[in-house]
């Protein structure tokens, strides 16, 4: 329901710019519902705070084997 509303409003906004403007839209649904603590296996790959480096992506070992999911560290951890 929400997706259809957002999609419709987005397309209306695009068409207000140019009547025939129909871009392809992509929506990403992002959640943070985990209590997983990621720790670098090699101390050369963690920051001075001991947290993993920003930009680290984990998509094997602890992720569901059949679903497209991953853990992404998008920013530096709290010191």
Phi, psi and omega per residue, in radians:
X1 nan -0.913 3.131
X2 -1.099 -0.717 -3.139
X3 -1.047 -0.753 -3.136
X4 -1.143 -0.666 3.115
X5 -1.146 -0.825 3.139
X6 -1.106 -0.748 3.134
X7 -1.078 -0.817 -3.138
X8 -1.078 -0.803 3.134
X9 -1.150 -0.627 3.110
X10 -1.140 -0.769 3.120
X11 -1.160 -0.658 3.078
X12 -1.081 -0.719 3.123
X13 -1.113 -0.712 3.121
X14 -1.145 -0.730 -3.126
X15 -1.238 -0.377 3.063
X16 -1.241 -0.398 3.080
X17 -1.382 -0.721 -3.130
X18 -2.717 2.200 -3.005
X19 -0.945 -0.645 -3.083
X20 -1.744 0.258 -3.110
X21 -1.432 1.875 -3.136
X22 -2.219 1.379 -3.118
X23 -1.258 2.744 3.006
X24 -1.365 2.300 -3.100
X25 -1.889 2.508 3.036
X26 -2.226 2.270 3.096
X27 -2.020 2.301 3.077
X28 -1.956 2.257 3.111
X29 -1.805 2.076 -3.022
X30 -2.015 2.371 3.121
X31 -2.355 2.638 2.962
X32 -2.192 1.582 -3.137
X33 -2.262 1.108 3.112
X34 -2.619 2.791 3.060
X35 -2.088 0.566 -3.076
X36 -1.423 2.313 3.087
X37 -1.891 2.069 -3.140
X38 -1.682 2.295 -3.114
X39 -2.239 2.307 3.135
X40 -1.150 2.331 3.107
X41 -1.221 -0.522 -3.137
X42 -1.954 2.134 -3.099
X43 -1.059 -0.283 3.085
X44 -1.285 -0.204 -3.087
X45 -1.931 0.308 3.018
X46 -2.060 2.772 -3.122
X47 -1.396 3.129 -3.122
X48 -1.126 -0.350 3.115
X49 -1.465 -0.155 -3.093
X50 1.597 -0.075 3.107
X51 -1.444 2.771 3.063
X52 -1.169 2.764 -3.087
X53 -1.302 2.548 3.043
X54 -1.021 2.452 -3.108
X55 1.682 -0.095 3.114
X56 -1.196 2.301 3.083
X57 -2.146 2.290 3.060
X58 -2.034 2.052 -3.142
X59 -2.289 0.259 3.091
X60 -2.362 3.002 3.056
X61 1.191 -1.000 -3.067
X62 -1.822 0.017 -3.123
X63 -1.697 2.800 3.135
X64 -1.137 2.309 -3.056
X65 -1.210 -0.422 -3.063
X66 -1.902 -0.179 -3.125
X67 -1.872 2.637 3.127
X68 -1.504 1.589 3.071
X69 -2.393 2.785 -3.106
X70 -2.816 2.880 3.032
X71 -1.938 2.299 -3.127
X72 -2.222 2.222 3.029
X73 -1.665 1.758 -3.007
X74 -1.507 -0.276 -3.103
X75 -2.633 2.929 -3.112
X76 -1.140 2.530 3.127
X77 -1.302 2.888 3.103
X78 -1.290 2.380 -3.102
X79 -1.380 nan nan
